[in-house]
Amino acid sequence: MANLLDLQQRAAQGEKLAVLTCYDASFARLLADAALDIILVGDSLGMVIQGQRSTLPVTLDDMAYHTRAVARGAPDTFIIADLPFGSYQASPEQAFNAASVLMAAGAHCVKLEGGAVMATSVAFLSQRGIPVCGHLGLLPQSVNALGGYKVQGKTDSAAQQLISDAQLLTASGAAMIVLEAIPAPLAKQLTSTINIPTIGIGAGVDCNGQVLVLHDMLGMGKPPRFSHNFLQDSNSLQAAVAAYINAVKTSTFPSEQHSFK
Ligand code: KIV
Protein backbone atom coordinates (compact mmCIF):
# COMPACT_ATOMS: atom_id res chain seq x y z
CA MET A 1 0.00 0.00 0.00
CA ALA A 2 1.23 3.49 -0.83
CA ASN A 3 1.55 5.37 2.45
CA LEU A 4 1.31 9.12 2.97
CA LEU A 5 5.03 9.70 2.48
CA ASP A 6 5.05 7.69 -0.78
CA LEU A 7 2.11 9.73 -2.07
CA GLN A 8 3.69 13.06 -1.08
CA GLN A 9 6.97 12.02 -2.69
CA ARG A 10 5.33 10.89 -5.92
CA ALA A 11 3.44 14.19 -6.13
CA ALA A 12 6.65 16.14 -5.48
CA GLN A 13 8.26 14.23 -8.37
CA GLY A 14 5.48 15.37 -10.70
CA GLU A 15 3.18 12.34 -10.68
CA LYS A 16 -0.50 13.31 -10.63
CA LEU A 17 -2.52 11.59 -7.91
CA ALA A 18 -5.87 10.09 -8.92
CA VAL A 19 -8.53 10.23 -6.22
CA LEU A 20 -12.22 9.27 -6.22
CA THR A 21 -14.87 9.25 -3.56
CA CYS A 22 -16.26 5.89 -2.49
CA TYR A 23 -18.76 4.80 0.13
CA ASP A 24 -19.07 1.00 -0.01
CA ALA A 25 -17.01 -2.18 -0.17
CA SER A 26 -17.91 -3.27 -3.72
CA PHE A 27 -16.86 -0.03 -5.35
CA ALA A 28 -13.83 0.17 -3.05
CA ARG A 29 -12.70 -3.23 -4.37
CA LEU A 30 -13.19 -2.04 -7.94
CA LEU A 31 -11.16 1.14 -7.29
CA ALA A 32 -8.41 -0.80 -5.53
CA ASP A 33 -8.19 -3.26 -8.45
CA ALA A 34 -7.77 -0.26 -10.76
CA ALA A 35 -4.84 0.93 -8.58
CA LEU A 36 -6.46 4.24 -7.71
CA ASP A 37 -4.02 6.25 -5.54
CA ILE A 38 -6.43 7.45 -2.86
CA ILE A 39 -10.04 6.77 -1.89
CA LEU A 40 -11.95 9.62 -0.25
CA VAL A 41 -14.89 8.58 1.90
CA GLY A 42 -16.53 11.94 1.35
CA ASP A 43 -19.41 13.41 3.27
CA SER A 44 -20.88 13.87 -0.22
CA LEU A 45 -22.43 10.53 0.75
CA GLY A 46 -25.12 12.71 2.31
CA MET A 47 -26.27 13.62 -1.18
CA VAL A 48 -25.33 10.63 -3.33
CA ILE A 49 -26.15 7.83 -0.87
CA GLN A 50 -28.66 9.33 1.54
CA GLY A 51 -30.48 11.70 -0.80
CA GLN A 52 -29.97 14.74 1.44
CA ARG A 53 -29.90 18.27 0.02
CA SER A 54 -26.45 18.99 1.50
CA THR A 55 -23.65 17.36 3.49
CA LEU A 56 -24.79 18.96 6.74
CA PRO A 57 -26.99 16.12 8.08
CA VAL A 58 -24.18 13.52 7.78
CA THR A 59 -23.14 12.20 11.19
CA LEU A 60 -19.90 10.80 12.57
CA ASP A 61 -21.63 7.41 12.84
CA ASP A 62 -22.51 7.59 9.13
CA MET A 63 -18.90 8.40 8.25
CA ALA A 64 -17.53 5.59 10.44
CA TYR A 65 -19.99 3.08 8.94
CA HIS A 66 -19.01 3.92 5.34
CA THR A 67 -15.29 4.14 6.20
CA ARG A 68 -15.43 0.63 7.67
CA ALA A 69 -17.14 -0.68 4.52
CA VAL A 70 -14.59 0.98 2.22
CA ALA A 71 -11.66 -0.25 4.33
CA ARG A 72 -12.98 -3.83 4.09
CA GLY A 73 -13.23 -3.54 0.29
CA ALA A 74 -9.87 -1.81 -0.23
CA PRO A 75 -7.59 -2.87 2.63
CA ASP A 76 -4.46 -1.86 0.71
CA THR A 77 -5.52 1.57 -0.55
CA PHE A 78 -4.84 4.90 1.19
CA ILE A 79 -8.17 6.12 2.59
CA ILE A 80 -9.11 9.67 3.58
CA ALA A 81 -12.36 10.11 5.51
CA ASP A 82 -14.26 13.37 5.90
CA LEU A 83 -14.91 14.76 9.34
CA PRO A 84 -18.62 15.62 9.10
CA PHE A 85 -20.21 18.95 9.95
CA GLY A 86 -20.41 19.56 13.68
CA SER A 87 -17.89 16.89 14.61
CA TYR A 88 -14.74 19.06 14.68
CA GLN A 89 -15.36 22.82 14.47
CA ALA A 90 -15.80 23.44 18.22
CA SER A 91 -12.27 22.68 19.39
CA PRO A 92 -9.07 20.73 18.63
CA GLU A 93 -10.10 18.20 21.28
CA GLN A 94 -13.47 17.65 19.62
CA ALA A 95 -11.67 17.25 16.29
CA PHE A 96 -9.27 14.71 17.79
CA ASN A 97 -12.09 12.66 19.30
CA ALA A 98 -13.98 12.56 16.00
CA ALA A 99 -10.85 11.87 13.96
CA SER A 100 -9.87 8.97 16.20
CA VAL A 101 -13.26 7.32 15.47
CA LEU A 102 -12.60 7.53 11.71
CA MET A 103 -9.00 6.32 12.07
CA ALA A 104 -10.23 3.34 14.10
CA ALA A 105 -12.78 2.68 11.34
CA GLY A 106 -9.94 2.29 8.82
CA ALA A 107 -9.05 5.78 7.56
CA HIS A 108 -5.39 6.73 7.13
CA CYS A 109 -6.09 10.47 7.09
CA VAL A 110 -9.04 12.73 7.89
CA LYS A 111 -10.22 15.74 5.90
CA LEU A 112 -11.67 18.91 7.38
CA GLU A 113 -12.93 22.11 5.77
CA GLY A 114 -11.61 25.60 6.45
CA GLY A 115 -8.51 27.77 6.49
CA ALA A 116 -6.88 29.79 9.27
CA VAL A 117 -9.65 28.98 11.74
CA MET A 118 -8.72 25.27 11.48
CA ALA A 119 -4.94 25.71 11.81
CA THR A 120 -4.82 24.91 15.53
CA SER A 121 -6.87 21.74 15.04
CA VAL A 122 -4.71 20.65 12.10
CA ALA A 123 -1.61 21.05 14.29
CA PHE A 124 -3.29 19.30 17.24
CA LEU A 125 -4.21 16.25 15.15
CA SER A 126 -1.04 15.99 13.10
CA GLN A 127 1.15 16.29 16.22
CA ARG A 128 -0.82 13.36 17.66
CA GLY A 129 -0.31 11.04 14.70
CA ILE A 130 -3.40 11.79 12.65
CA PRO A 131 -2.66 12.97 9.10
CA VAL A 132 -4.99 15.79 8.06
CA CYS A 133 -6.11 16.80 4.58
CA GLY A 134 -7.30 20.41 4.41
CA HIS A 135 -10.14 21.57 2.17
CA LEU A 136 -10.19 25.13 0.80
CA GLY A 137 -12.24 27.05 -1.75
CA LEU A 138 -15.86 25.98 -1.99
CA LEU A 139 -16.62 24.47 1.41
CA PRO A 140 -19.82 22.41 1.11
CA GLN A 141 -20.33 22.36 4.90
CA SER A 142 -20.47 26.19 4.77
CA VAL A 143 -22.97 26.34 1.91
CA ASN A 144 -25.39 28.39 3.99
CA ALA A 145 -22.77 31.02 4.78
CA LEU A 146 -21.46 31.03 1.20
CA GLY A 147 -24.94 31.53 -0.25
CA GLY A 148 -24.76 28.47 -2.49
CA TYR A 149 -22.30 26.26 -4.34
CA LYS A 150 -20.30 29.04 -5.99
CA VAL A 151 -16.80 29.40 -7.37
CA GLN A 152 -14.52 30.92 -4.70
CA GLY A 153 -11.37 33.04 -4.79
CA LYS A 154 -12.48 35.29 -7.62
CA THR A 155 -11.40 38.63 -6.15
CA ASP A 156 -7.78 39.55 -5.43
CA SER A 157 -8.37 39.63 -1.68
CA ALA A 158 -10.21 36.29 -1.67
CA ALA A 159 -7.41 34.74 -3.74
CA GLN A 160 -4.77 36.11 -1.39
CA GLN A 161 -6.72 34.78 1.60
CA LEU A 162 -6.82 31.29 0.06
CA ILE A 163 -3.06 31.32 -0.54
CA SER A 164 -2.32 32.42 3.02
CA ASP A 165 -4.80 29.81 4.36
CA ALA A 166 -3.01 27.10 2.38
CA GLN A 167 0.36 28.24 3.69
CA LEU A 168 -0.91 28.29 7.26
CA LEU A 169 -2.44 24.80 6.97
CA THR A 170 0.84 23.55 5.51
CA ALA A 171 2.86 25.13 8.33
CA SER A 172 0.42 23.56 10.81
CA GLY A 173 1.24 20.09 9.51
CA ALA A 174 -1.46 19.37 6.92
CA ALA A 175 -0.63 16.36 4.75
CA MET A 176 -2.39 17.58 1.59
CA ILE A 177 -5.12 20.04 0.64
CA VAL A 178 -8.24 19.65 -1.50
CA LEU A 179 -8.99 22.75 -3.57
CA GLU A 180 -12.62 22.93 -4.66
CA ALA A 181 -14.08 25.26 -7.31
CA ILE A 182 -11.48 27.97 -7.57
CA PRO A 183 -9.99 29.60 -10.70
CA ALA A 184 -7.37 27.40 -12.35
CA PRO A 185 -4.64 30.10 -12.37
CA LEU A 186 -5.13 30.63 -8.62
CA ALA A 187 -4.89 26.87 -7.94
CA LYS A 188 -1.67 26.80 -9.98
CA GLN A 189 -0.17 29.71 -8.05
CA LEU A 190 -1.27 28.30 -4.69
CA THR A 191 0.14 24.85 -5.54
CA SER A 192 3.52 26.39 -6.36
CA THR A 193 3.73 28.12 -2.96
CA ILE A 194 3.31 25.04 -0.74
CA ASN A 195 5.25 21.79 -0.48
CA ILE A 196 2.35 19.39 0.15
CA PRO A 197 0.09 17.97 -2.60
CA THR A 198 -2.99 19.86 -3.73
CA ILE A 199 -5.90 17.75 -4.96
CA GLY A 200 -8.23 19.70 -7.22
CA ILE A 201 -11.93 19.41 -7.94
CA GLY A 202 -12.95 22.20 -10.27
CA ALA A 203 -9.53 23.79 -9.72
CA GLY A 204 -7.78 23.18 -13.04
CA VAL A 205 -5.11 20.83 -14.26
CA ASP A 206 -2.15 22.26 -12.35
CA CYS A 207 -3.00 20.73 -8.97
CA ASN A 208 -0.90 17.75 -7.88
CA GLY A 209 -3.90 15.45 -8.19
CA GLN A 210 -7.61 15.36 -8.96
CA VAL A 211 -10.67 14.11 -7.12
CA LEU A 212 -14.21 13.56 -8.37
CA VAL A 213 -17.35 12.27 -6.76
CA LEU A 214 -17.66 8.68 -8.01
CA HIS A 215 -21.32 8.97 -8.96
CA ASP A 216 -20.62 12.19 -10.91
CA MET A 217 -17.85 10.61 -12.99
CA LEU A 218 -20.17 7.70 -13.75
CA GLY A 219 -22.67 10.22 -15.13
CA MET A 220 -25.31 9.71 -12.46
CA GLY A 221 -27.62 12.55 -11.46
CA LYS A 222 -26.76 16.05 -12.62
CA PRO A 223 -22.97 16.30 -12.36
CA PRO A 224 -21.37 19.72 -11.87
CA ARG A 225 -19.68 21.44 -14.79
CA PHE A 226 -16.21 20.53 -13.52
CA SER A 227 -16.96 16.79 -13.63
CA HIS A 228 -16.90 14.47 -16.62
CA ASN A 229 -18.83 11.31 -17.45
CA PHE A 230 -16.10 8.70 -17.93
CA LEU A 231 -18.64 5.89 -18.38
CA GLN A 232 -20.13 7.26 -21.59
CA ASP A 233 -17.12 6.22 -23.70
CA SER A 234 -16.32 3.06 -21.73
CA ASN A 235 -18.01 -0.31 -21.83
CA SER A 236 -17.70 -1.14 -18.14
CA LEU A 237 -17.32 0.46 -14.72
CA GLN A 238 -13.76 -0.86 -14.63
CA ALA A 239 -12.94 0.79 -17.97
CA ALA A 240 -14.47 4.10 -16.82
CA VAL A 241 -12.33 4.15 -13.69
CA ALA A 242 -9.22 3.21 -15.71
CA ALA A 243 -9.99 6.02 -18.17
CA TYR A 244 -10.30 8.49 -15.29
CA ILE A 245 -7.00 7.41 -13.74
CA ASN A 246 -5.27 7.62 -17.12
CA ALA A 247 -6.75 11.07 -17.83
CA VAL A 248 -5.53 12.37 -14.45
CA LYS A 249 -2.06 10.83 -14.82
CA THR A 250 -1.62 12.28 -18.33
CA SER A 251 -3.14 15.66 -17.39
CA THR A 252 -5.84 15.33 -20.04
CA PHE A 253 -8.44 15.79 -17.31
CA PRO A 254 -9.50 18.38 -16.33
CA SER A 255 -9.54 20.34 -19.56
CA GLU A 256 -10.51 24.01 -19.86
CA GLN A 257 -14.20 23.12 -20.14
CA HIS A 258 -13.98 21.62 -16.62
CA SER A 259 -12.10 24.60 -15.17
CA PHE A 260 -12.84 28.15 -14.07
CA LYS A 261 -10.88 31.23 -15.18
O1 KIV B 1 -17.28 14.92 0.22
C1 KIV B 1 -16.71 14.96 -0.86
O2 KIV B 1 -17.01 14.24 -1.80
C2 KIV B 1 -15.63 15.92 -1.02
C3 KIV B 1 -15.15 16.19 -2.40
C4 KIV B 1 -16.06 17.18 -3.03
C5 KIV B 1 -13.74 16.64 -2.44
O3 KIV B 1 -15.19 16.50 -0.08
Boltz pocket constraint, residues with backbone or C-beta under 6 A from the ligand:
constraints:
  - pocket:
      binder: B
      contacts: [[A, 21], [A, 40], [A, 41], [A, 42], [A, 43], [A, 44], [A, 45], [A, 82], [A, 178], [A, 180], [A, 201], [A, 211], [A, 213]]
      max_distance: 6.0
